Amino acid sequence: MARPIKKGIDYFNLDVDFLRDIKVRKIMRACGNQSIAVLICLLCNIYQDEGYYMTWDADMRFLVADDIGAKESAVQDVVLKASEVGFFDAEMFKQEKILTSKRIQENYKLASRQKKDSSILNKYRLPRVSNTDNGVSNVGNEVNNTDNPHSISEQSKSDNNKTNKTQPRDPRDRIQQEFTEQVWSIYPKKRDFQKAYDVYYAAKVEGVSLETIVAKINEYKAYLKLHGTGEYYTKSLENWLGGRGWMDEYDMTPPKPKGKASNGRKEVTPKWMQNGASQADSKPNSSDNQQDDMSDEDFLALVNSQEEAK
């Protein structure tokens, strides 16, 4: 009796920027960090069992939830969101109740190139995924059946380098280029590039435009200059983006000149100060003045009248 042909594969490649994939980020945002464990578990089951797809039913939902210690409802939410954003093919999930994608089928063809039969069932095969033994064909980038399945011809590399010197081919590279050249370069306080870029990437995933961010950065710089704010009190780019600085409104009213505040009262200088005399000198001596103006008899009469009054 012939040995059964193994369908699955023993390993699969996972991109180093897996967590930066916009589809993965949308799933994480909707379903939480636990969704990463769910996705990895789903991929492992797909590649290990059938190699390029997995039938999704109640039993499989239970097994995945049991493997990672999650609730079945949480696993189901991840699968639905993954199909919605294109991580898994939505039509195949809806019509055939299977989990697959063009990327999964391409990886399967590459990894199983030495098998006698690495074909994909026609009803599950997605467009542009070849069913021949020479691997996977993509528009404008054919992967040949050479000793190195990930190799690309030198001519292809040369052509790509010429074409993409100014414009990155991968959207993620384009986002990083615009961040470096148009955001990082103009911000007044530069600290951790990678952390700042991660927050910027998340903002782009949300749909915030480059023009909006650049305009608000320039407004923030004008605000700092207007108020004489030093670097110590300036937000780092990571904190500015994380705090959604592009939504802030900055008060561009010029600050009042510093100094003693005026309460509208005018200080009046006494006459004795204006003449340079002391306050003691300014007090009139009534008895002396009266004695100078009176005769001796009148002065004695005045004194006597004061004594009688006592």
C-alpha positions as CSV (number, residue, x, y, z in Angstrom):
1,M,0.0,0.0,0.0
2,A,1.4,3.4,-1.0
3,R,2.1,5.9,1.6
4,P,-0.4,8.8,1.7
5,I,0.9,12.0,0.2
6,K,1.4,14.7,2.8
7,K,-0.6,17.7,1.9
8,G,0.7,20.3,4.3
9,I,4.1,21.9,4.7
10,D,6.5,21.9,7.6
11,Y,7.2,25.6,7.7
12,F,6.1,28.9,6.3
13,N,7.7,32.3,6.0
14,L,6.4,35.2,8.1
15,D,7.3,38.7,7.1
16,V,9.4,40.7,9.6
17,D,6.9,43.6,9.1
18,F,3.9,41.4,9.7
19,L,2.7,43.7,12.5
20,R,2.9,46.7,10.3
21,D,0.7,45.2,7.6
22,I,-2.3,47.6,7.4
23,K,-4.7,44.6,7.3
24,V,-3.2,43.2,10.5
25,R,-3.3,46.6,12.2
26,K,-7.0,47.0,11.3
27,I,-7.7,43.6,12.9
28,M,-5.7,44.5,16.0
29,R,-7.6,47.8,16.3
30,A,-10.9,46.0,16.1
31,C,-10.3,42.8,18.0
32,G,-7.4,43.6,20.4
33,N,-3.8,42.3,20.7
34,Q,-5.1,38.8,21.2
35,S,-6.0,38.7,17.5
36,I,-2.3,38.3,16.6
37,A,-2.2,34.9,18.4
38,V,-5.4,33.9,16.6
39,L,-4.0,34.8,13.2
40,I,-0.8,32.9,13.8
41,C,-2.7,29.9,15.0
42,L,-4.9,30.0,11.9
43,L,-1.9,30.2,9.6
44,C,-0.2,27.3,11.3
45,N,-3.3,25.2,10.9
46,I,-3.8,26.1,7.3
47,Y,-0.2,25.4,6.2
48,Q,0.1,22.2,8.4
49,D,-3.1,20.5,7.3
50,E,-4.2,21.2,3.8
51,G,-1.3,23.5,2.9
52,Y,-3.2,26.4,1.4
53,Y,-6.7,26.5,2.9
54,M,-8.7,25.5,6.0
55,T,-12.4,24.7,6.3
56,W,-14.0,27.0,8.9
57,D,-16.6,25.4,11.1
58,A,-17.7,25.2,14.7
59,D,-15.1,22.4,15.5
60,M,-12.2,24.4,14.1
61,R,-13.3,27.5,15.9
62,F,-13.3,25.5,19.2
63,L,-9.8,24.0,18.5
64,V,-8.3,27.4,17.7
65,A,-9.8,28.9,20.8
66,D,-8.6,26.0,22.9
67,D,-5.1,26.2,21.5
68,I,-4.6,29.9,22.5
69,G,-6.9,30.0,25.5
70,A,-9.4,32.4,24.1
71,K,-13.2,32.6,23.8
72,E,-14.7,31.1,20.7
73,S,-16.6,34.4,20.1
74,A,-13.3,36.3,20.2
75,V,-11.8,33.9,17.6
76,Q,-14.9,34.2,15.4
77,D,-14.7,38.0,15.5
78,V,-11.1,37.9,14.3
79,V,-12.0,35.6,11.4
80,L,-14.8,37.8,10.3
81,K,-12.7,41.0,10.5
82,A,-9.8,39.2,8.7
83,S,-12.1,38.3,5.9
84,E,-13.6,41.8,5.8
85,V,-10.2,43.6,5.5
86,G,-8.8,41.0,2.9
87,F,-6.4,39.1,5.1
88,F,-8.4,36.0,4.0
89,D,-10.3,36.0,0.7
90,A,-13.9,37.3,1.5
91,E,-15.5,35.5,-1.5
92,M,-14.0,32.1,-0.6
93,F,-15.1,32.5,3.0
94,K,-18.6,33.5,2.1
95,Q,-19.2,30.9,-0.6
96,E,-17.0,27.9,0.4
97,K,-16.6,28.5,4.1
98,I,-12.8,28.2,3.8
99,L,-9.9,30.4,4.9
100,T,-7.3,31.1,2.2
101,S,-5.7,34.0,0.3
102,K,-3.6,34.6,-2.7
103,R,-0.6,35.2,-0.4
104,I,-1.2,31.8,1.4
105,Q,-1.5,30.0,-1.9
106,E,1.7,31.6,-3.3
107,N,3.6,30.6,-0.2
108,Y,2.3,27.1,-0.4
109,K,3.5,26.8,-4.1
110,L,6.9,28.1,-3.2
111,A,7.4,25.8,-0.2
112,S,6.1,22.6,-1.9
113,R,7.8,23.0,-5.2
114,Q,9.6,19.7,-4.8
115,K,6.5,17.7,-4.1
116,K,5.1,15.4,-6.8
117,D,1.8,17.1,-6.5
118,S,1.5,20.6,-5.3
119,S,-1.5,21.5,-7.3
120,I,-4.4,23.6,-5.9
121,L,-8.0,22.6,-6.3
122,N,-9.5,24.7,-9.1
123,K,-12.5,25.6,-7.1
124,Y,-10.2,27.1,-4.4
125,R,-7.5,28.5,-6.6
126,L,-7.5,32.3,-6.6
127,P,-6.7,34.4,-9.7
128,R,-3.0,34.8,-10.7
129,V,-1.9,31.8,-8.7
130,S,-0.4,29.3,-11.1
131,N,-1.3,25.6,-10.9
132,T,1.9,24.6,-12.8
133,D,5.0,23.2,-11.2
134,N,7.1,26.3,-11.8
135,G,5.7,28.0,-8.8
136,V,3.8,31.3,-8.6
137,S,3.3,33.9,-11.3
138,N,2.5,37.5,-10.4
139,V,1.9,40.4,-12.7
140,G,5.3,41.9,-13.6
141,N,7.2,39.7,-11.1
142,E,7.5,36.0,-12.0
143,V,9.0,33.7,-9.4
144,N,10.9,30.9,-11.1
145,N,11.5,27.4,-10.0
146,T,15.2,27.7,-9.2
147,D,17.3,26.4,-6.3
148,N,16.3,29.5,-4.3
149,P,12.5,29.9,-4.4
150,H,12.8,33.5,-3.2
151,S,15.4,34.6,-5.8
152,I,14.6,37.1,-8.5
153,S,16.6,37.5,-11.6
154,E,19.4,40.1,-11.6
155,Q,17.8,41.8,-14.6
156,S,14.5,42.1,-12.7
157,K,16.3,43.6,-9.7
158,S,18.1,46.1,-11.9
159,D,14.9,47.1,-13.7
160,N,13.1,47.5,-10.4
161,N,16.0,49.6,-8.9
162,K,15.9,51.9,-11.9
163,T,12.1,52.3,-11.7
164,N,11.9,52.7,-8.0
165,K,14.8,55.0,-7.1
166,T,12.4,57.9,-6.4
167,Q,9.1,56.1,-5.8
168,P,9.0,53.1,-3.4
169,R,7.1,50.1,-4.7
170,D,5.7,49.0,-1.3
171,P,3.1,51.4,0.1
172,R,4.7,51.0,3.5
173,D,8.0,52.2,2.1
174,R,6.3,55.2,0.6
175,I,4.7,56.1,3.9
176,Q,8.1,55.9,5.6
177,Q,9.7,58.0,2.9
178,E,7.1,60.7,3.2
179,F,7.5,60.6,7.0
180,T,11.2,61.0,6.8
181,E,11.3,63.7,4.2
182,Q,8.2,65.8,5.0
183,V,7.4,65.2,8.7
184,W,10.5,64.2,10.7
185,S,12.6,66.8,8.8
186,I,10.4,69.8,9.8
187,Y,9.5,68.9,13.3
188,P,11.2,71.1,15.9
189,K,12.0,68.4,18.5
190,K,13.4,65.1,17.2
191,R,13.8,62.2,19.6
192,D,13.1,58.5,18.8
193,F,12.6,58.1,15.1
194,Q,11.1,54.6,15.2
195,K,8.5,55.3,17.9
196,A,7.5,58.5,16.1
197,Y,7.2,56.6,12.8
198,D,5.0,53.9,14.4
199,V,2.6,56.5,15.7
200,Y,2.6,58.3,12.3
201,Y,1.9,55.0,10.5
202,A,-1.1,54.4,12.9
203,A,-2.4,57.8,12.0
204,K,-2.1,57.1,8.3
205,V,-4.0,53.8,8.8
206,E,-6.8,55.9,10.4
207,G,-6.9,58.0,7.3
208,V,-5.2,61.2,8.4
209,S,-3.6,62.9,5.4
210,L,0.0,64.1,5.2
211,E,-1.2,67.6,4.3
212,T,-3.2,67.9,7.5
213,I,-0.2,66.8,9.7
214,V,2.3,69.0,7.9
215,A,0.0,72.1,8.1
216,K,-0.6,71.5,11.9
217,I,3.1,71.0,12.6
218,N,3.8,74.4,10.9
219,E,1.1,76.0,13.0
220,Y,2.5,74.4,16.1
221,K,6.0,75.8,15.2
222,A,4.6,79.3,14.8
223,Y,2.8,79.0,18.1
224,L,6.1,78.0,19.9
225,K,7.9,80.9,18.3
226,L,5.2,83.4,19.2
227,H,5.2,82.4,22.8
228,G,9.0,81.9,23.0
229,T,8.6,78.2,24.1
230,G,12.0,76.5,24.6
231,E,12.8,73.0,23.5
232,Y,12.4,71.6,27.0
233,Y,8.7,72.4,26.9
234,T,8.2,71.4,23.3
235,K,6.4,68.1,22.7
236,S,8.4,65.3,21.1
237,L,7.0,64.2,17.7
238,E,5.9,60.9,19.2
239,N,3.9,62.6,21.9
240,W,2.5,65.2,19.5
241,L,1.3,62.6,17.1
242,G,0.1,60.3,19.9
243,G,-1.9,63.2,21.4
244,R,-3.5,63.8,18.0
245,G,-1.8,67.2,17.7
246,W,-3.2,67.7,14.2
247,M,-6.6,68.2,15.9
248,D,-5.3,70.9,18.4
249,E,-6.3,74.5,18.1
250,Y,-3.4,76.9,18.9
251,D,-4.0,80.4,20.3
252,M,-2.0,82.7,18.0
253,T,-2.9,85.9,20.0
254,P,0.4,87.8,20.7
255,P,1.2,87.7,24.4
256,K,1.1,90.9,26.5
257,P,4.5,92.6,27.3
258,K,5.9,91.5,30.6
259,G,6.2,94.1,33.4
260,K,4.2,95.6,36.4
261,A,0.6,95.6,35.7
262,S,-1.1,99.0,35.8
263,N,-4.3,99.3,37.8
264,G,-5.3,102.7,36.4
265,R,-4.4,104.6,39.6
266,K,-2.0,107.5,39.3
267,E,0.3,108.0,42.2
268,V,0.3,111.6,43.5
269,T,3.5,113.0,44.9
270,P,3.1,115.1,48.0
271,K,4.1,118.7,47.8
272,W,6.7,118.3,50.6
273,M,8.4,115.6,48.5
274,Q,8.4,117.8,45.4
275,N,10.2,120.6,47.4
276,G,12.8,118.3,48.7
277,A,11.8,118.8,52.3
278,S,11.2,116.1,54.9
279,Q,7.7,115.3,56.1
280,A,8.6,116.6,59.6
281,D,9.6,119.9,58.1
282,S,6.4,120.2,56.3
283,K,4.2,120.1,59.4
284,P,3.2,123.6,60.4
285,N,3.9,124.7,64.0
286,S,0.6,126.4,64.8
287,S,1.8,128.1,68.0
288,D,4.9,129.5,66.3
289,N,2.9,130.8,63.3
290,Q,0.3,132.3,65.5
291,Q,2.9,134.0,67.7
292,D,4.6,135.5,64.7
293,D,1.3,137.0,63.5
294,M,0.1,138.3,66.9
295,S,1.3,140.9,69.4
296,D,2.4,139.8,72.8
297,E,-0.8,141.0,74.4
298,D,-3.0,139.2,71.9
299,F,-1.0,136.0,72.3
300,L,-1.3,136.1,76.2
301,A,-5.0,136.6,75.8
302,L,-5.2,133.6,73.5
303,V,-3.3,131.4,76.0
304,N,-5.5,132.5,78.9
305,S,-8.7,131.7,77.0
306,Q,-7.4,128.2,76.2
307,E,-6.6,127.7,79.9
308,E,-10.1,128.8,80.9
309,A,-11.6,126.4,78.4
310,K,-9.8,123.5,80.0
